[in-house]
């Protein structure tokens, strides 16, 4: 009988401990939910704005915003966070490619980083971007005539990673370019949004991504042109030899686009391309989502980086899991997709050949 009493007491004691643990976990859960609700729906509007804009500009993570917020709230936030682009087309006369003059005196440390070339490399130079919340790489290309569009060899069927596109073209430097149509969210990367021009010919034409911008490409004089026009004028009027359609435009003729809020793009890995007045091409890739110790950046920071390094014209390229930088067959940045070493399949890339 004594043994039975001991068993009952022990069982009761265990049950009490289990209940206490359950109550503790339940309480912590309630506290966590309350804290989350306070953060998401409380007085700090920037938290929900960052969550909504970051999620809604991805292909596969929009549900993160849709779980917590209704359609009206999402639409309101997106309307208050946008990029108002410069209403001009590129003036190629502002670019003088013969004006590259490395010297001993520079107007800023950024100018020195660009113009002071690495010994034995007259094609490009890699500059590390290292800010408090975002990190990445800026590549200065000294020969704009070497910058071209590379595409997947299975255009319209299957995309390829930027490293594969680089290998197929024997490219020294490669970054991702336009966005792509992906109805099943399977990251096939086969169908580029908009028109793709290569060697002066239209090789692909599809509906644009509706992200602002327009044609981003190099003309026959190797000058970067940002223009809103139709595909025929892109070739016959603006003489684009290699171009894609994407955006938004960040800088046009030295004028920065106005960014309302965070631009509606949130914080994520980013890619951009630009050109200085001396013709030097700037290829920028910013890491994000915690990779490489970088949170990522928005349109404001992307524009600021391009501006400080002297971009006269600059445009945003596809970002997020698409952002990738390949140099001499090595992955330089910290890509966030789940494919080839973090790289996803894409239709187009900017390539630099010898």
C-alpha positions in Angstrom: 0.0 0.0 0.0 2.9 2.3 0.9 4.5 1.6 -2.4 1.3 2.4 -4.3 1.0 5.7 -2.4 4.6 6.6 -3.4 3.8 5.8 -7.0 0.7 8.0 -7.0 2.6 10.8 -5.3 5.5 10.5 -7.8 3.0 10.5 -10.7 1.2 13.6 -9.3 4.6 15.3 -8.9 5.6 14.5 -12.5 2.2 15.7 -13.8 2.6 19.0 -11.9 6.0 19.4 -13.4 4.7 18.7 -16.9 1.9 21.2 -16.4 4.4 23.8 -15.2 6.6 23.3 -18.3 3.6 23.4 -20.5 2.3 26.6 -18.9 5.8 28.1 -19.2 6.1 27.3 -22.8 2.5 28.5 -23.4 3.3 31.7 -21.6 6.4 32.2 -23.6 4.5 31.5 -26.8 1.8 34.1 -25.8 4.6 36.6 -25.0 6.3 35.9 -28.3 3.1 36.2 -30.3 2.2 39.4 -28.5 5.7 40.8 -29.1 5.5 39.9 -32.8 2.0 41.4 -33.1 3.3 44.6 -31.4 6.2 44.8 -33.8 4.2 44.1 -36.9 1.1 46.1 -36.0 2.4 48.6 -33.5 3.7 52.2 -33.9 6.8 51.3 -35.8 5.5 51.5 -39.4 9.0 51.0 -40.9 9.0 47.4 -39.6 5.9 46.4 -41.6 7.0 48.5 -44.5 10.3 46.7 -44.7 8.7 43.3 -44.3 6.1 44.0 -47.0 8.4 45.7 -49.6 11.1 43.1 -49.1 8.6 40.2 -49.5 6.5 41.6 -52.3 9.5 42.1 -54.6 10.5 38.5 -54.4 9.1 35.7 -56.6 8.6 33.1 -54.0 8.3 34.8 -50.6 5.3 37.2 -51.1 3.3 35.0 -48.8 5.4 36.3 -45.9 3.6 39.6 -46.3 0.3 38.1 -47.2 0.1 36.0 -44.1 0.2 39.0 -41.8 -1.4 41.8 -43.8 -4.5 42.2 -46.0 -4.4 43.3 -49.6 -5.3 46.9 -48.9 -2.5 47.3 -46.4 0.0 45.8 -48.8 -1.2 48.1 -51.6 -1.0 51.1 -49.4 2.6 50.4 -48.3 3.7 49.7 -51.8 2.2 52.9 -53.0 4.1 54.9 -50.3 7.4 53.2 -51.1 8.4 53.7 -54.7 11.1 55.0 -57.1 10.2 58.1 -59.1 12.6 57.9 -62.0 14.3 60.8 -63.8 12.1 61.6 -66.8 15.0 61.7 -69.3 16.8 59.5 -71.8 20.5 59.1 -71.7 22.6 61.8 -73.4 25.6 59.9 -74.8 27.5 63.1 -75.3 28.1 63.2 -71.5 30.4 60.2 -71.8 33.9 60.6 -73.2 35.6 57.2 -73.2 39.0 58.7 -74.2 39.0 60.7 -70.9 40.4 58.0 -68.6 43.4 59.6 -67.0 45.0 57.7 -64.0 47.0 60.2 -62.0 48.5 60.9 -58.6 45.9 63.4 -57.4 42.3 62.3 -56.9 39.2 64.2 -55.8 38.2 61.5 -53.3 39.1 58.1 -52.0 36.4 56.6 -54.3 38.0 58.3 -57.3 41.4 56.8 -56.3 39.9 53.4 -55.9 38.5 53.5 -59.4 41.4 55.2 -61.3 44.4 53.5 -59.5 44.6 50.3 -61.4 45.9 46.9 -60.3 49.3 46.2 -61.7 49.2 44.1 -64.8 45.4 44.3 -65.2 44.1 46.9 -67.6 40.7 45.2 -68.0 39.1 45.5 -64.6 39.6 46.1 -60.9 37.6 44.7 -57.9 36.7 47.1 -55.1 35.3 45.8 -51.8 32.1 47.5 -50.5 32.1 47.3 -46.7 29.4 49.2 -44.9 27.8 48.6 -41.5 24.7 46.7 -42.7 25.7 45.7 -46.3 28.7 44.4 -48.1 29.5 43.6 -51.6 31.8 44.2 -54.6 32.1 46.9 -57.2 34.0 46.0 -60.4 35.4 48.8 -62.5 35.6 47.8 -66.2 38.1 50.0 -68.1 37.2 48.8 -71.6 33.5 49.3 -72.2 33.7 47.7 -75.6 34.3 44.4 -73.8 31.0 44.5 -72.0 28.3 42.4 -73.7 25.2 40.4 -73.1 25.5 36.7 -72.5 22.5 34.4 -72.6 21.7 30.8 -71.6 22.3 28.4 -74.5 18.8 27.1 -73.9 17.0 30.4 -74.1 13.2 29.9 -73.7 13.7 26.4 -72.4 16.1 26.4 -69.4 18.2 29.1 -67.8 21.8 28.7 -66.7 23.8 30.0 -63.7 26.0 33.1 -64.3 29.0 30.8 -63.9 27.8 28.6 -66.7 27.1 31.6 -68.9 30.6 32.9 -68.0 32.2 29.6 -69.0 30.3 29.4 -72.2 31.6 32.8 -73.2 35.1 32.6 -71.7 34.2 35.7 -69.7 36.6 37.3 -67.2 33.8 39.1 -65.3 30.1 38.2 -65.2 27.1 39.6 -63.3 23.4 38.8 -63.6 21.2 41.0 -65.8 17.5 41.0 -66.5 14.6 39.4 -64.6 12.7 36.5 -65.9 9.1 35.1 -66.2 8.7 32.3 -63.8 5.0 31.3 -63.5 5.6 28.1 -61.5 8.2 29.6 -59.1 10.6 26.8 -60.0 13.5 29.1 -60.8 13.8 27.7 -64.3 15.1 31.1 -65.5 14.4 30.4 -69.2 12.3 33.3 -70.3 13.7 36.9 -70.0 11.3 39.7 -69.3 11.3 42.3 -72.1 13.5 42.4 -75.2 17.0 41.1 -75.4 19.3 42.6 -78.0 22.7 40.9 -78.8 25.1 42.0 -81.4 22.6 44.5 -82.7 19.8 42.0 -83.2 16.7 41.1 -81.3 17.1 37.6 -80.0 14.2 37.5 -77.6 11.0 39.5 -77.0 8.5 39.1 -74.2 6.4 41.3 -72.0 8.4 43.5 -69.7 8.7 43.1 -65.9 6.9 46.3 -65.1 9.5 47.3 -62.6 10.2 50.7 -64.1 13.2 51.5 -66.2 13.4 50.4 -69.9 16.2 49.5 -72.2 19.6 49.2 -70.5 22.4 48.6 -72.9 25.5 49.7 -74.8 25.4 51.4 -78.1 27.8 51.1 -81.0 30.0 53.7 -79.4 30.2 51.5 -76.2 28.2 54.0 -74.1 25.6 52.9 -71.6 22.2 54.0 -72.7 19.1 54.1 -70.5 16.0 54.7 -72.6 12.2 54.1 -72.6 11.4 53.2 -76.2 10.2 50.4 -78.4 12.5 47.5 -79.6 12.8 48.8 -83.1 13.9 52.3 -82.1 16.3 50.7 -79.6 18.2 49.4 -82.6 17.5 51.9 -85.4 17.5 55.1 -83.4 19.6 54.5 -80.4 21.9 51.9 -82.1 22.0 49.5 -79.1 24.3 46.6 -79.8 23.7 44.7 -76.5 20.8 45.4 -74.2 18.1 44.1 -71.9 14.9 45.6 -70.4 14.8 46.1 -66.7 14.9 48.8 -64.0 14.3 51.0 -62.3 16.8 53.6 -63.6 18.8 54.9 -60.6 20.8 57.7 -62.3 20.2 59.3 -65.6 22.6 62.1 -67.0 24.0 62.5 -63.5 20.5 63.0 -61.9 19.4 60.7 -59.2 15.9 59.2 -59.2 13.7 60.2 -56.2 13.2 57.3 -53.8 10.0 57.5 -51.7 10.3 55.4 -48.5 12.6 52.5 -49.3 11.6 52.5 -53.0 9.2 49.6 -52.6 12.0 47.1 -53.1 12.8 46.4 -49.4 16.2 45.2 -48.3 17.8 42.3 -50.3 20.9 41.3 -52.3 21.3 43.7 -55.2 22.9 44.1 -58.6 23.4 47.2 -60.7 25.3 48.4 -63.7 26.4 52.0 -64.5 29.0 54.1 -66.4 31.1 57.0 -65.5 31.7 60.1 -67.6 35.1 58.7 -68.6 33.5 55.5 -69.9 34.5 53.2 -67.1 31.7 50.7 -66.5 30.6 50.0 -62.9 29.3 46.5 -62.1 27.9 46.3 -58.5 26.8 43.3 -56.5 25.6 43.6 -52.9 25.2 40.5 -50.7 22.2 40.1 -48.4 20.0 37.9 -46.3 22.8 37.4 -43.8 25.2 35.9 -46.3 28.7 37.3 -46.1 27.7 39.3 -43.0 25.4 41.5 -45.1 21.8 42.3 -44.6 21.4 43.7 -48.1 20.4 47.2 -49.3 17.6 49.1 -50.9 17.4 51.4 -53.9 18.6 54.4 -51.8 21.9 52.7 -50.9 22.3 51.2 -54.3 22.0 54.7 -55.9 24.4 56.2 -53.3 27.1 53.7 -54.1 26.9 54.2 -57.8 26.9 58.0 -57.3 29.9 58.1 -55.0 31.9 56.2 -57.6 31.0 58.6 -60.3 28.2 57.0 -62.3 26.5 59.3 -64.8 24.0 56.6 -65.7 23.1 53.6 -63.6 20.2 51.0 -63.5 19.1 48.4 -61.1 19.3 44.8 -62.3 17.5 41.7 -61.0 18.4 41.1 -57.4 17.6 38.8 -54.5 18.5 35.2 -55.3 19.6 36.2 -58.8 22.5 38.4 -57.6 25.8 36.8 -58.6 29.4 37.8 -59.5 31.8 35.5 -61.3 35.5 36.5 -61.9 37.8 34.1 -63.7 35.4 31.2 -63.1 35.2 31.9 -59.3 32.1 32.9 -57.4 33.1 36.1 -55.7 29.9 37.1 -53.8 27.7 35.1 -51.5 24.6 34.1 -53.6 21.5 33.0 -51.8 19.8 30.6 -54.2 19.8 26.8 -53.7 21.4 25.8 -57.0 24.9 25.7 -58.3 26.8 26.9 -55.1 24.0 29.2 -54.3 23.5 30.4 -57.9 20.1 30.2 -59.6 19.3 29.6 -63.3 19.0 32.8 -65.3 18.4 33.8 -68.9 20.8 36.7 -69.2 24.0 38.1 -67.8 26.5 41.0 -68.4 29.8 39.5 -69.5 33.3 41.0 -69.9 35.6 39.2 -72.2 39.3 39.7 -73.0 
